[in-house]
Amino acid sequence: MKTDFEIGLKVAPHYIEWETMLRAATYADSNPIYTDFWNFDHFYPIYGDPEGPCLESWVTLSAIAQATSRIRIGCMVNGIHYRHPAVLANMASALDIISDGRFELGLGAGWNEEESGAYGIHLGSLTERFDRFDEALEVIISLLHREKTSFSGSYFELHEALNNPKGPQTKLPICIGGSGEKRTLPSVAKFATHWNLPSFEEDIFKNKLTILKDHCDIVSREIADIKISTHVFVEEATTDQSIVEQLEIQREAGINQSIIYFQPPVSITRIEAITKVISLEA
């Protein structure tokens, strides 16, 4: 594998002890083969029994920021309907400061009906979700980079709103996750520095990439300015060799960052073993 090809590590905070998750993050931080450490933003587990344990994403990520010093960190991705975008922008700036400029803000329109309904958090129709998402992106990006933000939309209204202090990164990286051709990819072209394709199939990826390029052309943007990532899912039955093969296929296809996504139960021993295999191939 080429050295300019990035490999991230993702451990979701469900069905896992905090000590194990923290150790996974610090292990990744100590291994230069990994560039990023990701978690997810859910309150219920999304694999297995939804009534099982699940730690909150921002709290765990803040602790990981303090326990690491090199690796970039982020949530893949935050459901925009869970938190007001002005609050989210303040949280993002604070975490960028805490991590000394290693934070990347992952954003998505939201999809989990079960946990949203249980908490009484309005998710809405697909049209509502993406209309709200586009408004939230404008609000967040303005608050991250401008002194004051005023905004009047169907979902959000701000009046000379402040977000101080801002983080050390001059332009906070924004990752948008999803593959919808009508709403998600246009938002990626307009707002994102990073696009995450949740799962990888080469033919589908090539088609989505062509569509994203078309959207970039519309807004006069170079697609090369957008980092592209996807996942390599690791389950108990996944072999080390298949992981290496998937990494190579994704790299050859044009993926910039492959994120090795460990599914529960997560074992530090397994993470270490897979890391050694990858290191030999790098």
Backbone torsions as a table, in degrees:
resi	resn	phi	psi	omega
1	MET	NA	143.3	-179.5
2	LYS	-73.1	151.8	-176.7
3	THR	-71.4	-20.3	179.4
4	ASP	-85.2	2.7	176.4
5	PHE	-91.6	121.2	-175.3
6	GLU	-90.2	146.4	174.7
7	ILE	-125.0	125.2	176.8
8	GLY	-107.5	164.7	177.0
9	LEU	-122.4	133.7	179.9
10	LYS	-127.6	128.6	175.7
11	VAL	-131.9	114.9	-179.8
12	ALA	-77.3	145.1	-176.8
13	PRO	-84.8	39.1	174.3
14	HIS	-119.8	146.7	-177.5
15	TYR	49.4	48.2	179.8
16	ILE	-151.3	142.5	173.0
17	GLU	-76.2	144.1	-179.3
18	TRP	-56.6	-40.2	-178.7
19	GLU	-60.1	-36.9	179.5
20	THR	-69.7	-42.8	179.2
21	MET	-63.8	-42.7	179.2
22	LEU	-63.5	-41.2	179.7
23	ARG	-66.2	-37.0	176.9
24	ALA	-62.0	-41.4	-179.7
25	ALA	-67.2	-44.8	-179.0
26	THR	-69.8	-32.1	175.2
27	TYR	-64.8	-44.3	177.8
28	ALA	-62.0	-39.0	-179.8
29	ASP	-62.8	-31.6	-177.1
30	SER	-86.2	-5.3	-178.0
31	ASN	-115.2	108.9	-175.2
32	PRO	-63.0	-9.8	176.6
33	ILE	-65.1	-25.9	-180.0
34	TYR	-97.3	135.7	177.6
35	THR	-103.1	-25.1	-173.2
36	ASP	-140.1	150.3	171.2
37	PHE	-124.6	127.2	-175.6
38	TRP	-122.1	148.0	165.1
39	ASN	-122.3	-163.9	175.4
40	PHE	-129.4	170.2	-175.2
41	ASP	-115.9	84.3	175.1
42	HIS	-142.2	158.6	178.9
43	PHE	-108.3	-18.0	172.9
44	TYR	-115.5	147.1	172.4
45	PRO	-58.8	143.0	178.5
46	ILE	-104.3	-3.9	171.1
47	TYR	-124.5	139.1	-178.8
48	GLY	79.5	-155.1	-177.2
49	ASP	-68.0	118.2	-178.5
50	PRO	-68.6	-9.8	178.1
51	GLU	-89.9	5.6	-179.2
52	GLY	-79.6	-175.6	-175.3
53	PRO	-77.5	143.4	178.5
54	CYS	-154.8	118.9	179.3
55	LEU	-82.2	151.3	-179.2
56	GLU	-73.6	141.2	-168.8
57	SER	-70.9	-45.7	-174.1
58	TRP	-69.8	-36.7	178.9
59	VAL	-65.1	-46.8	179.7
60	THR	-64.9	-39.3	-178.8
61	LEU	-67.6	-35.0	177.7
62	SER	-65.2	-41.4	177.6
63	ALA	-65.9	-38.9	178.4
64	ILE	-64.8	-36.6	177.8
65	ALA	-59.0	-39.3	180.0
66	GLN	-75.3	-26.5	-176.7
67	ALA	-89.1	-7.0	-179.0
68	THR	-122.2	168.4	-177.9
69	SER	-137.7	-16.4	-174.6
70	ARG	-117.3	-47.2	-168.9
71	ILE	-70.9	143.9	174.3
72	ARG	-77.3	149.6	-174.8
73	ILE	-129.4	153.2	177.8
74	GLY	-175.3	171.3	178.1
75	CYS	-112.1	127.3	-175.9
76	MET	-110.9	91.0	-12.4
77	VAL	-128.9	167.8	179.7
78	ASN	-79.3	128.9	173.6
79	GLY	-71.3	120.7	-170.9
80	ILE	-66.4	-24.3	-175.7
81	HIS	-79.6	-10.2	-178.3
82	TYR	-76.3	-25.7	-175.8
83	ARG	-141.4	140.0	176.4
84	HIS	-57.8	137.6	-175.5
85	PRO	-61.0	-29.0	177.2
86	ALA	-68.5	-39.3	176.4
87	VAL	-65.6	-42.7	-179.4
88	LEU	-62.3	-40.3	178.8
89	ALA	-63.1	-41.7	176.8
90	ASN	-64.0	-41.0	177.3
91	MET	-62.3	-41.7	-178.6
92	ALA	-64.8	-43.5	178.6
93	SER	-63.7	-41.5	179.8
94	ALA	-63.3	-43.1	-179.1
95	LEU	-71.0	-30.5	174.8
96	ASP	-64.8	-37.9	176.6
97	ILE	-67.4	-47.8	-178.1
98	ILE	-60.3	-36.7	-178.0
99	SER	-88.4	1.8	-178.8
100	ASP	59.4	46.2	174.9
101	GLY	78.9	26.7	-179.1
102	ARG	-109.0	10.2	-172.5
103	PHE	-96.0	142.3	173.5
104	GLU	-127.1	131.8	-175.2
105	LEU	-92.9	110.0	176.6
106	GLY	-91.7	134.5	-175.4
107	LEU	-136.5	143.7	174.8
108	GLY	-148.2	165.0	-175.1
109	ALA	-75.5	-15.4	-178.5
110	GLY	93.2	147.0	-177.4
111	TRP	-151.2	-19.0	-169.3
112	ASN	-79.5	101.5	-177.4
113	GLU	-70.5	-34.3	-175.5
114	GLU	-63.7	-54.7	-177.6
115	GLU	-72.6	-33.4	177.7
116	SER	-63.3	-45.6	179.4
117	GLY	-65.4	-38.9	-178.9
118	ALA	-63.2	-35.9	-178.0
119	TYR	-92.3	-3.5	-177.5
120	GLY	70.6	26.5	177.2
121	ILE	-92.9	120.5	-174.5
122	HIS	-68.4	122.0	176.7
123	LEU	-96.8	-49.3	175.5
124	GLY	84.1	178.2	178.2
125	SER	-70.4	169.6	178.1
126	LEU	-59.0	-40.9	178.4
127	THR	-62.2	-45.1	177.9
128	GLU	-60.7	-44.6	-177.6
129	ARG	-58.6	-44.5	-175.4
130	PHE	-81.8	-29.6	172.4
131	ASP	-64.3	-43.8	178.1
132	ARG	-65.1	-39.2	-179.7
133	PHE	-61.7	-46.1	-179.7
134	ASP	-62.7	-40.6	176.5
135	GLU	-63.4	-44.5	-178.5
136	ALA	-62.0	-39.4	178.1
137	LEU	-60.5	-43.2	178.2
138	GLU	-62.6	-43.4	-180.0
139	VAL	-63.1	-49.0	-175.8
140	ILE	-63.2	-49.2	-177.3
141	ILE	-63.3	-38.3	177.3
142	SER	-64.6	-46.2	-179.2
143	LEU	-64.8	-32.4	-179.7
144	LEU	-70.6	-25.9	-168.6
145	HIS	-126.8	-14.4	-179.2
146	ARG	-108.3	157.1	-179.7
147	GLU	-67.1	-44.5	179.0
148	LYS	-136.4	148.8	-177.9
149	THR	-128.6	125.6	169.3
150	SER	-118.2	137.3	-176.2
151	PHE	-153.7	137.9	176.7
152	SER	-133.8	111.1	-178.9
153	GLY	-135.0	-170.1	179.0
154	SER	-76.5	-24.3	-175.0
155	TYR	-114.4	-30.2	-174.5
156	PHE	-134.4	145.9	177.5
157	GLU	-141.6	123.1	-179.1
158	LEU	-127.1	145.9	-178.5
159	HIS	-128.2	105.6	177.9
160	GLU	49.5	44.0	-174.6
161	ALA	-75.9	143.0	-179.0
162	LEU	-108.2	154.6	169.7
163	ASN	-143.6	90.4	-178.1
164	ASN	-132.0	138.6	-1.4
165	PRO	-83.3	155.8	175.5
166	LYS	-86.7	162.5	-177.0
167	GLY	-74.3	169.4	-176.9
168	PRO	-71.9	-21.3	179.0
169	GLN	-75.8	125.5	-178.1
170	THR	-57.5	-40.8	174.8
171	LYS	-128.5	105.8	-178.7
172	LEU	-64.7	126.2	179.6
173	PRO	-63.5	136.4	178.4
174	ILE	-116.2	120.2	175.6
175	CYS	-106.0	126.5	175.2
176	ILE	-110.0	128.0	-179.2
177	GLY	-103.6	143.2	178.2
178	GLY	132.9	173.1	-175.8
179	SER	-138.3	10.6	-179.3
180	GLY	-62.6	130.2	-173.5
181	GLU	-78.3	-28.6	-174.4
182	LYS	-87.2	-31.7	-175.3
183	ARG	-123.7	-45.4	-175.7
184	THR	-67.7	-51.3	-176.1
185	LEU	-64.8	-37.1	172.4
186	PRO	-61.3	-37.1	177.3
187	SER	-67.1	-38.1	175.9
188	VAL	-59.4	-47.8	-178.1
189	ALA	-61.5	-36.4	-175.0
190	LYS	-83.8	-38.1	-167.9
191	PHE	-118.0	-27.5	-164.8
192	ALA	-89.6	151.2	166.4
193	THR	-100.6	-8.1	-172.6
194	HIS	-150.7	131.3	175.3
195	TRP	-115.7	127.2	175.8
196	ASN	-107.1	118.7	172.2
197	LEU	-88.3	113.4	-170.4
198	PRO	-56.5	-40.1	177.4
199	SER	-137.6	155.0	-169.3
200	PHE	-114.7	123.3	163.6
201	GLU	-133.0	126.4	-166.8
202	GLU	-58.0	-45.8	-178.2
203	ASP	-64.9	-42.2	179.2
204	ILE	-65.0	-42.3	179.4
205	PHE	-59.3	-45.5	-178.8
206	LYS	-61.5	-39.0	178.0
207	ASN	-65.7	-45.1	179.0
208	LYS	-63.7	-37.6	-179.6
209	LEU	-63.8	-40.3	177.1
210	THR	-63.0	-42.3	179.4
211	ILE	-66.2	-41.2	177.8
212	LEU	-62.6	-40.6	178.2
213	LYS	-60.6	-40.8	178.3
214	ASP	-61.2	-42.3	178.4
215	HIS	-66.6	-36.1	176.7
216	CYS	-64.4	-40.0	178.6
217	ASP	-61.4	-37.5	-179.1
218	ILE	-62.2	-37.9	-178.3
219	VAL	-99.3	14.6	177.5
220	SER	56.3	53.2	-179.2
221	ARG	-128.6	145.1	177.4
222	GLU	-83.8	127.3	179.6
223	ILE	-64.8	-24.7	178.9
224	ALA	-64.9	-16.9	178.6
225	ASP	-80.5	-5.6	-178.5
226	ILE	-108.7	119.1	175.6
227	LYS	-72.1	142.5	-178.3
228	ILE	-120.8	127.9	179.3
229	SER	-128.8	162.8	172.5
230	THR	-154.3	179.3	-174.9
231	HIS	-106.6	151.7	163.6
232	VAL	-116.8	109.0	-175.2
233	PHE	-80.9	130.9	-179.6
234	VAL	-116.5	112.4	175.4
235	GLU	-111.6	177.1	-176.0
236	GLU	-58.2	-36.0	-176.2
237	ALA	-87.8	-3.7	-177.9
238	THR	-71.0	129.8	-179.5
239	THR	-87.3	153.7	178.1
240	ASP	-59.8	-40.4	-177.8
241	GLN	-64.7	-38.2	179.9
242	SER	-66.4	-31.7	176.3
243	ILE	-65.2	-47.1	178.3
244	VAL	-59.5	-43.0	-179.5
245	GLU	-64.3	-42.6	179.1
246	GLN	-64.3	-39.7	177.4
247	LEU	-59.6	-42.6	-178.6
248	GLU	-69.1	-40.7	178.2
249	ILE	-61.8	-44.3	-179.5
250	GLN	-66.1	-41.1	178.3
251	ARG	-61.7	-46.8	-179.0
252	GLU	-63.2	-30.3	-178.6
253	ALA	-77.0	-15.6	179.3
254	GLY	112.2	7.9	174.4
255	ILE	-68.7	135.1	-179.9
256	ASN	-89.3	-31.9	178.7
257	GLN	-140.5	120.8	173.0
258	SER	-97.4	129.8	-176.8
259	ILE	-107.5	113.2	179.2
260	ILE	-78.1	113.1	-169.2
261	TYR	-108.7	102.4	-177.7
262	PHE	-81.0	125.6	178.1
263	GLN	-91.9	149.2	-179.8
264	PRO	-65.9	147.9	1.9
265	PRO	-79.6	133.0	-177.8
266	VAL	-88.9	130.6	-179.2
267	SER	-120.2	128.0	175.9
268	ILE	-61.8	-37.3	177.8
269	THR	-59.1	-41.1	179.1
270	ARG	-68.0	-42.4	178.3
271	ILE	-59.2	-45.2	-179.6
272	GLU	-63.3	-42.1	-178.3
273	ALA	-64.9	-44.4	-179.5
274	ILE	-66.8	-38.1	178.6
275	THR	-61.1	-41.0	179.4
276	LYS	-64.2	-40.5	179.1
277	VAL	-64.6	-44.8	-179.7
278	ILE	-63.4	-42.2	-179.3
279	SER	-59.6	-36.0	179.2
280	LEU	-67.9	-28.4	-177.7
281	GLU	-89.3	-16.5	-173.5
282	ALA	-70.3	NA	NA
